[in-house]
């Protein structure tokens, strides 16, 4: 298991900030040279009003402040993202409950179906990585977790791989709802993708950390 982190050291951020600062300084010097040339070549009989110079200086100053503010916000976002991923690193090796495909390696998989409470009956539909249905079975109208053994009708373990689970709630023969079942899967990696922390589960399924509704120690 590994924790993948983007490089959040201060080096690149400081380099970027220094580059932006140099660019601002260079642009300001260019602006002053242009302003000087403008003053030297203005019509002495119709000089530029001093208020116009003040407006130009104020406009450039505002742009400069906005660039520096953007740099600061970028730096803060990087620090916050780094801190969040550092905390989530402790999730590696834990079992997270989320609506995702689960990897079957011969052991049972804990499912947390949540059928519609007013349903008359409910069943779980199991599909493999290819999207083919491999099994369906009735479940109680309850949010209590249950174990999927992964055995076929003959009692033999199914092929190893990712399996998806859907709970279908019925009223008579009418379907009330079809929902992805939450499953417990081992977290193997934590990634930072933009502003989102992404968890990689056993078997390669990826979910946003915000989708996790429970966390537990791995079962023996």
Order of alpha helices (4+ residues) and beta strands (2+ residues): alpha-alpha-beta-beta-beta-beta-beta-beta-beta-beta-beta-beta-beta-beta
